[in-house]
């Protein structure tokens, strides 16, 4: 039985420990300097849950909004502004946010190849923004939870160790909620990377902004109304987190291939081919990441459940298979173009012919490429130039 690697435990501890230490420090400062709270403990907890949920939905936007709000409340002249209200942090974050919003507004007018590169860059930026926003704001929110649960009073009466005991459940619970909600709504960024349609991208981004706006309005009305809205979001996020993680891994592979052009260093002639299951009912969840190699009349697909469990291998029937070149990535189909088997990263687009020969598959352009070739042929005919039909089955 394969065990979890020590490096993974060290990485997990490296994430949790700084947040816990920062949260304890924030709580200690609040307990020493703040007078009696005017709001009830329940209201403070409800506000904290809404802040964690909103931060997870759109980390950079919420960080900038809360940061500038606290900066203006302090008059910008406070001797010791909190980190999230520091103009040295808010300035670059605001600039990045402005560029992201400008790109979203101009997205329909940007040609597809350039737009996909920008989508991939924005997708990676969203991951970095989530790390920054979580590291800056989550300790403060955890300190609010600790103060609302009486952590500060216990620490003064029973010693510093009592406060640490409260964080044994506050830190993991906050991180789990944040991670589940973030990965669920980050799936929108992943879908934007995978979608070739700018209109669909705008619909998805508008949907996320609407959910965040609804939480903000509810929080302004009442913290408990915001809590009522956030609880089902958190529950659904926990249920769909696994599906979203697999989608995110697929989008991450697509984004890094597009940005860093990894096809030049790929040798699919000999090494196992990186692949993702393209549909359900194949013996593992859809978009499970693994490696595929041809084996007689089948395709052997190997993967590790939960990334650390022992390797599993499933056999996929490879009769009359077909490699379809999509607008962004190629796909292997089981004879019928409607029966997808495996999705391959863009790094294999330039090697589609060799992969098709290795797996004994035919080749065909996808619908988007066929439409593009047809449009180009029509324009060439109108202009009187020779057109070459590169679509069809080989």
C-alpha positions as CSV (number, residue, x, y, z in Angstrom):
1,X,0.0,0.0,0.0
2,X,1.4,3.4,-1.0
3,X,1.5,5.9,1.8
4,X,1.2,9.7,1.6
5,X,4.5,11.3,0.8
6,X,6.2,13.3,3.6
7,X,6.7,16.2,1.2
8,X,2.9,16.5,0.8
9,X,2.5,16.7,4.6
10,X,5.3,19.3,4.9
11,X,3.6,21.4,2.2
12,X,0.2,21.1,4.0
13,X,1.8,22.2,7.2
14,X,3.6,25.1,5.5
15,X,0.2,26.3,4.4
16,X,-1.7,25.9,7.6
17,X,1.0,26.9,10.1
18,X,1.5,30.5,8.9
19,X,-2.2,31.1,8.7
20,X,-2.7,29.8,12.2
21,X,0.1,31.9,13.7
22,X,-1.1,35.0,11.9
23,X,-4.7,34.4,13.0
24,X,-3.6,34.0,16.6
25,X,-1.6,37.2,16.5
26,X,-4.6,39.1,15.0
27,X,-6.9,37.7,17.7
28,X,-4.4,38.7,20.4
29,X,-4.2,42.3,19.1
30,X,-8.0,42.5,18.8
31,X,-8.5,41.2,22.3
32,X,-5.9,43.7,23.7
33,X,-7.0,46.8,21.8
34,X,-10.7,46.5,21.0
35,X,-13.4,47.4,23.4
36,X,-16.6,45.4,23.8
37,X,-18.1,44.5,20.4
38,X,-21.3,46.2,19.5
39,X,-22.6,43.3,17.5
40,X,-23.5,39.9,18.8
41,X,-21.3,36.9,18.5
42,X,-23.7,35.2,16.1
43,X,-23.7,38.3,13.8
44,X,-19.9,38.3,13.8
45,X,-19.8,34.6,12.9
46,X,-22.4,35.1,10.1
47,X,-20.4,38.1,8.8
48,X,-17.2,36.0,8.8
49,X,-18.9,33.1,6.9
50,X,-20.1,35.6,4.3
51,X,-16.6,37.1,4.0
52,X,-14.9,33.7,3.6
53,X,-17.5,32.7,0.9
54,X,-17.2,36.0,-0.9
55,X,-13.4,35.9,-0.8
56,X,-13.4,32.4,-2.2
57,X,-15.8,33.3,-5.0
58,X,-13.6,36.2,-6.3
59,X,-10.4,36.6,-4.2
60,X,-8.8,39.5,-5.9
61,X,-12.0,41.6,-6.2
62,X,-12.9,41.1,-2.5
63,X,-9.4,41.7,-1.4
64,X,-9.3,45.1,-3.2
65,X,-12.8,46.1,-2.1
66,X,-12.2,45.3,1.6
67,X,-8.7,46.7,1.5
68,X,-9.6,50.1,0.1
69,X,-12.7,50.3,2.4
70,X,-10.5,49.8,5.5
71,X,-7.9,52.2,4.0
72,X,-10.5,55.0,3.6
73,X,-12.0,54.3,7.0
74,X,-8.6,54.8,8.6
75,X,-8.2,58.1,6.6
76,X,-5.1,56.7,4.9
77,X,-3.0,58.2,7.7
78,X,-3.1,55.5,10.3
79,X,0.3,54.7,11.9
80,X,-0.1,50.9,11.4
81,X,-2.6,49.9,8.7
82,X,-3.3,46.2,8.4
83,X,-1.6,44.4,5.5
84,X,-4.7,44.1,3.4
85,X,-5.3,47.9,3.6
86,X,-1.7,48.8,2.7
87,X,-1.5,50.9,-0.5
88,X,1.7,49.0,-1.4
89,X,-0.4,45.8,-1.7
90,X,-3.6,47.4,-3.0
91,X,-1.9,49.3,-5.8
92,X,-0.6,46.3,-7.7
93,X,-3.7,44.3,-7.0
94,X,-5.9,47.0,-8.3
95,X,-3.9,47.3,-11.4
96,X,-4.1,43.6,-12.1
97,X,-7.8,43.7,-11.4
98,X,-8.3,46.6,-13.8
99,X,-6.4,44.7,-16.6
100,X,-8.5,41.6,-16.0
101,X,-11.7,43.6,-16.2
102,X,-10.5,45.3,-19.4
103,X,-9.7,42.0,-21.0
104,X,-13.1,40.6,-20.1
105,X,-14.8,43.6,-21.7
106,X,-12.7,43.4,-24.9
107,X,-12.8,39.6,-25.1
108,X,-15.5,39.3,-27.9
109,X,-13.3,41.5,-30.2
110,X,-10.1,39.5,-29.6
111,X,-9.2,36.8,-32.1
112,X,-9.5,33.2,-30.8
113,X,-5.8,32.3,-30.6
114,X,-4.8,35.5,-28.8
115,X,-7.9,35.3,-26.5
116,X,-7.0,31.8,-25.4
117,X,-3.5,32.9,-24.5
118,X,-5.0,35.7,-22.5
119,X,-7.5,33.4,-20.9
120,X,-4.7,31.0,-19.9
121,X,-2.7,33.9,-18.3
122,X,-5.8,35.1,-16.4
123,X,-6.5,31.6,-15.3
124,X,-3.0,31.3,-13.7
125,X,-3.3,34.8,-12.3
126,X,-6.5,33.8,-10.5
127,X,-4.7,31.0,-8.8
128,X,-1.9,33.4,-7.6
129,X,-4.5,35.9,-6.5
130,X,-6.3,33.3,-4.4
131,X,-3.1,32.5,-2.6
132,X,-2.3,36.1,-1.9
133,X,-5.9,37.0,-0.8
134,X,-6.2,33.9,1.4
135,X,-2.8,34.6,3.1
136,X,-3.7,38.3,3.7
137,X,-7.4,38.1,4.7
138,X,-8.1,34.6,6.1
139,X,-6.0,35.1,9.3
140,X,-8.1,38.3,10.1
141,X,-11.3,36.4,9.5
142,X,-10.1,33.5,11.7
143,X,-9.4,35.9,14.4
144,X,-12.9,37.2,14.2
145,X,-14.2,33.7,14.6
146,X,-12.0,33.1,17.6
147,X,-13.1,36.3,19.2
148,X,-16.8,35.5,18.6
149,X,-16.4,32.1,20.1
150,X,-14.8,33.6,23.2
151,X,-11.3,32.7,22.3
152,X,-9.8,36.1,23.4
153,X,-11.5,35.9,26.8
154,X,-10.4,32.3,27.4
155,X,-6.8,33.3,26.4
156,X,-6.7,36.0,29.0
157,X,-8.3,33.8,31.8
158,X,-6.7,30.4,31.1
159,X,-3.5,31.3,29.2
160,X,-2.3,31.4,25.7
161,X,-2.6,27.6,25.1
162,X,-6.4,27.8,25.4
163,X,-6.5,30.1,22.4
164,X,-4.5,27.6,20.3
165,X,-7.0,24.9,21.2
166,X,-9.8,27.0,19.6
167,X,-7.7,27.2,16.4
168,X,-7.5,23.5,16.1
169,X,-11.0,23.5,14.6
170,X,-11.2,27.1,13.3
171,X,-8.2,26.9,11.0
172,X,-9.1,23.6,9.3
173,X,-12.8,24.5,9.0
174,X,-12.1,27.9,7.5
175,X,-9.6,26.4,5.0
176,X,-11.9,23.6,4.0
177,X,-14.8,26.0,3.3
178,X,-12.5,28.4,1.5
179,X,-10.9,25.7,-0.6
180,X,-14.3,24.0,-1.5
181,X,-16.0,27.3,-2.5
182,X,-12.9,28.6,-4.4
183,X,-12.3,25.5,-6.5
184,X,-16.0,25.4,-7.3
185,X,-16.2,29.0,-8.6
186,X,-12.7,28.7,-10.0
187,X,-14.2,26.1,-12.4
188,X,-15.7,29.1,-14.2
189,X,-12.1,30.3,-15.0
190,X,-11.4,26.8,-16.1
191,X,-14.4,26.7,-18.4
192,X,-13.4,30.0,-19.9
193,X,-10.0,28.5,-20.8
194,X,-11.7,25.5,-22.4
195,X,-14.5,27.3,-24.2
196,X,-13.9,28.8,-27.7
197,X,-17.0,31.0,-27.5
198,X,-16.6,34.5,-26.0
199,X,-20.3,34.9,-25.4
200,X,-20.3,31.8,-23.2
201,X,-17.3,33.2,-21.3
202,X,-19.2,36.4,-20.6
203,X,-22.3,34.5,-19.4
204,X,-20.1,32.5,-16.9
205,X,-18.3,35.5,-15.6
206,X,-21.6,37.4,-15.2
207,X,-23.1,34.5,-13.3
208,X,-20.2,34.5,-10.8
209,X,-20.4,38.3,-10.4
210,X,-24.2,38.0,-9.8
211,X,-23.7,35.5,-7.0
212,X,-21.1,37.6,-5.3
213,X,-23.2,40.7,-5.7
214,X,-26.2,38.9,-4.1
215,X,-24.1,38.0,-1.1
216,X,-22.8,41.6,-0.7
217,X,-26.4,43.0,-0.9
218,X,-27.6,40.4,1.6
219,X,-24.7,41.3,4.0
220,X,-25.6,45.0,3.8
221,X,-29.2,44.1,4.8
222,X,-28.4,41.5,7.5
223,X,-25.5,39.2,8.3
224,X,-28.0,36.4,8.9
225,X,-29.6,36.8,5.5
226,X,-26.1,36.5,4.0
227,X,-25.5,33.4,6.1
228,X,-28.7,31.9,4.7
229,X,-27.4,32.4,1.2
230,X,-23.9,31.2,1.9
231,X,-24.8,27.9,3.6
232,X,-26.3,26.2,0.5
233,X,-23.4,27.6,-1.6
234,X,-20.9,26.0,0.8
235,X,-22.8,22.7,0.9
236,X,-23.1,22.5,-2.9
237,X,-19.4,23.4,-3.2
238,X,-18.4,20.5,-0.9
239,X,-20.5,18.2,-3.1
240,X,-19.1,19.3,-6.4
241,X,-15.5,19.9,-5.3
242,X,-14.2,16.6,-6.7
243,X,-15.6,17.2,-10.1
244,X,-14.2,20.8,-10.1
245,X,-10.7,19.6,-9.1
246,X,-10.6,17.2,-12.1
247,X,-11.9,20.0,-14.4
248,X,-9.2,22.4,-12.9
249,X,-6.4,19.9,-13.5
250,X,-7.5,19.6,-17.2
251,X,-7.7,23.4,-17.6
252,X,-4.3,23.8,-15.9
253,X,-2.8,21.4,-18.3
254,X,-4.4,23.2,-21.2
255,X,-3.3,26.6,-19.9
256,X,0.3,25.7,-19.3
257,X,0.5,24.0,-22.7
258,X,-0.8,27.1,-24.5
259,X,1.4,29.6,-22.6
260,X,4.7,27.7,-22.5
261,X,4.3,25.7,-25.8
262,X,5.3,22.4,-24.3
263,X,4.7,20.5,-27.6
264,X,8.4,21.0,-28.7
265,X,9.7,19.0,-25.7
266,X,7.1,16.2,-26.1
267,X,8.0,12.8,-27.6
268,X,4.7,10.9,-27.9
269,X,6.3,8.2,-30.1
270,X,7.8,6.4,-27.2
271,X,6.6,7.8,-23.9
272,X,3.1,7.3,-22.4
273,X,0.6,9.9,-23.6
274,X,-0.9,12.3,-21.0
275,X,-4.6,12.0,-21.3
276,X,-7.9,12.7,-19.5
277,X,-11.0,10.5,-19.6
278,X,-13.5,12.3,-21.8
279,X,-16.8,10.8,-20.6
280,X,-18.4,8.8,-17.9
281,X,-18.8,5.0,-17.8
282,X,-15.2,4.2,-18.5
283,X,-14.3,2.8,-15.1
284,X,-13.3,6.2,-13.5
285,X,-14.8,9.6,-13.1
286,X,-14.8,11.9,-16.1
287,X,-11.6,14.0,-16.6
288,X,-9.6,11.7,-14.5
289,X,-5.9,12.4,-15.3
290,X,-3.6,9.6,-16.3
291,X,-1.4,8.2,-19.1
292,X,-2.5,6.2,-22.1
293,X,-0.6,3.6,-24.1
294,X,-1.8,1.4,-27.0
295,X,-2.0,-2.3,-26.2
296,X,-3.2,-4.5,-29.0
297,X,-6.8,-3.8,-29.6
298,X,-7.2,-1.7,-26.5
299,X,-5.9,1.4,-24.8
300,X,-4.4,1.0,-21.4
301,X,-5.2,4.0,-19.2
302,X,-3.3,4.3,-15.9
303,X,-4.0,6.7,-13.1
304,X,-3.7,7.2,-9.3
305,X,-7.0,7.7,-7.4
306,X,-6.7,10.8,-5.2
307,X,-3.1,11.2,-6.7
308,X,-1.5,9.1,-3.9
309,X,-3.2,5.8,-3.9
310,X,-1.8,2.8,-5.8
311,X,-1.9,3.0,-9.5
312,X,-4.9,1.6,-11.3
313,X,-5.2,0.6,-15.0
314,X,-8.4,0.3,-17.0
315,X,-8.7,-1.1,-20.6
316,X,-10.5,1.0,-23.2
317,X,-11.7,-0.6,-26.4
318,X,-9.8,0.7,-29.4
319,X,-11.9,-0.5,-32.3
320,X,-12.1,1.9,-35.3
321,X,-10.9,4.7,-33.1
322,X,-10.7,8.2,-34.5
323,X,-8.5,11.2,-33.5
324,X,-10.4,14.4,-33.8
325,X,-8.4,17.7,-34.0
326,X,-10.3,20.3,-32.0
327,X,-9.8,24.0,-32.0
328,X,-7.7,23.8,-28.8
329,X,-6.9,20.1,-28.1
330,X,-7.3,16.8,-29.8
331,X,-9.6,14.0,-28.7
332,X,-9.6,10.2,-29.3
333,X,-13.1,8.8,-30.1
334,X,-14.3,5.2,-30.2
335,X,-15.2,5.0,-33.9
336,X,-18.3,7.2,-33.6
337,X,-17.3,10.9,-33.2
338,X,-20.0,11.1,-30.5
339,X,-18.3,8.5,-28.3
340,X,-15.3,10.3,-26.8
341,X,-12.7,8.3,-25.0
342,X,-9.7,10.5,-24.2
343,X,-8.9,14.2,-24.3
344,X,-5.3,15.0,-25.0
345,X,-3.5,18.3,-24.0
346,X,-2.6,20.9,-26.7
347,X,1.0,19.8,-26.6
348,X,0.0,16.9,-28.8
349,X,-1.7,18.9,-31.5
350,X,1.4,19.1,-33.6
351,X,2.0,15.4,-33.1
352,X,-1.6,14.3,-34.0
353,X,-0.6,12.3,-37.0
354,X,2.1,10.3,-35.1
355,X,-0.3,9.7,-32.2
356,X,-3.0,8.6,-34.6
357,X,-0.6,6.1,-36.2
358,X,0.6,4.8,-32.8
359,X,-3.0,4.2,-31.6
360,X,-4.2,2.9,-35.0
361,X,-6.8,5.7,-35.3
362,X,-8.0,7.7,-38.2
363,X,-7.8,11.5,-38.3
364,X,-10.5,14.2,-38.7
365,X,-10.9,17.9,-38.0
366,X,-13.4,18.9,-35.4
367,X,-16.5,21.0,-36.1
368,X,-14.8,24.4,-35.3
369,X,-11.8,23.6,-37.6
370,X,-14.1,22.4,-40.4
371,X,-16.1,25.6,-40.2
372,X,-12.9,27.6,-40.2
373,X,-11.5,25.7,-43.2
374,X,-14.8,26.1,-45.0
375,X,-14.9,29.9,-44.3
376,X,-11.3,30.2,-45.5
377,X,-12.1,28.2,-48.7
378,X,-15.1,30.4,-49.4
379,X,-13.0,33.6,-49.0
380,X,-10.3,32.1,-51.2
381,X,-12.9,31.3,-53.9
382,X,-14.3,34.9,-53.8
383,X,-10.8,36.3,-54.0
384,X,-9.9,34.0,-56.9
385,X,-7.2,32.2,-54.9
386,X,-6.6,28.4,-54.8
387,X,-8.0,26.8,-51.7
388,X,-6.8,23.6,-50.2
389,X,-9.2,21.3,-48.3
390,X,-7.4,20.2,-45.2
391,X,-10.5,18.9,-43.5
392,X,-11.9,15.4,-43.6
393,X,-10.9,11.9,-42.6
394,X,-7.5,10.5,-43.4
